[in-house]
Amino acid sequence: MTELVAHDGKGRIRFCRVASRAKNSEPLPSPLTRGACNFIDYSILPVGTAIGRHTHRDNEEEFYLIFRGRGRYFCNGQTMDVGPGDLVRNPPGGTHGLENIGAEELALFVFEVEVPQ
């Protein structure tokens, strides 16, 4: 796992890229994808950390699938609390961020996909 400050957020999160899009000339061994999925990350936000608010391009949307912990998700001026089983979407061109507000690590999968314009 890699540790970093995500999008000028608070503290250091850990993440691992579990799949990413292959270039057309690359063979397709696992965990590369050929479809619209740019990447899938497994991310852990320790208590008190946050992925900073950031804006995606107009041809990307991103999904967070929470499977452990509690967080506060910000998207385009609105906030909502999230927890295990929640799937939240950042639309193309959207601005979003996520903060761990719970008493344990917040674990999630991050899916970024390309959308047609």
N, C-alpha and C positions, 0 to 999 in steps of 0.2 A: 504494500500500500504506500501511496505517496501522501505526504503531508504538505498542505499549503494553505495560504489565506485565499479564500475563494471570492473573487470579484470585490476586493477591498472590504470584505466582511470582517466580522469580529472573531479573533482567535484563529486557530489552525484546525482545519478539517482533514479527514483522511478519505482517500478515494482510490479506486482501482477501476481502470477501463476494462470491462469484461468483453466488449465487442465493439468493432468499428467498421466503417464502410471500406470495402476493398476498392482499389483503383481498378479500372477495366482490364488492365494488363496483368493484374495479379491473379494467381490461382486462388481458389476459395477454400483454404483450410479454415477450420473453426479457430478462433471466434470471429471471423470476418463476415460481413453481410454484403449483399449485392443490391438490396432494395433501397427504399427511401430513408432507412434508419442511418443517421450519421454516426451515432454511438450510443452505447449503454454503459453507464457507470454505476458502481456500487459505492455509496458514500456514507460516511459516518460523521455526524456532528456531535462532538463532545458537549457536555452540559455547558450552557452559556455561550456557545459559538454560533456564528451565522454565516450563511452565504449572502454576500452583499447584493443589494439591488443592482440589477443590470438589465440592459435591453438587448433583445435578440434582433437579428435581421428579419426583414419582411418575408423571407423564404424559409424560415425555421419556426417550428413550434417545439415546446419541450413539456414533458410530463414528469411529475414526481410521484412515485408510488411508495408510500410510507409503510414500513412493516414493523418498526419498533420505535417507541418513544413518542414524545409530544412536541409539536412545533407551532409556530405562527408563520403563516404563509402570506406574503404580500404580492398582489398582482394588480397592476394598473389602478392604483389608488384605493384598493379594497384589501382588507385583511380577514383572515379566517384561521381558526385553530384547526390543526390537523393531527391525526393519530393513526394507529395501525389500521390498514385496509383502505385508507383514503388515497385517491388518485386525483391530483390537481393538474390543471393545464395552463401553460403560459402560451397565449396565442401568438401567431406570427407578428413580429414587431413589438411584442409586449415587454413590459418592464416588470421584473419580479425578483423576489428574494425569500429566504427562509431562515428562521431563527429557532434554535432549540430552546424551548421554554420549560422543559420538563426536568425531572430529577435523575434521568438516565440518558444514555446516548440515544440520539435520533438516527435511525438507519433507514436508508431509502435507496431505490433504484432511480436513476435519472435517464430518461429516454429522449434523445433529440432526433427529430425527423425533419426531412426536407419536404416542403409543400410547394406545389406548382403555383406560379404567379400568373 
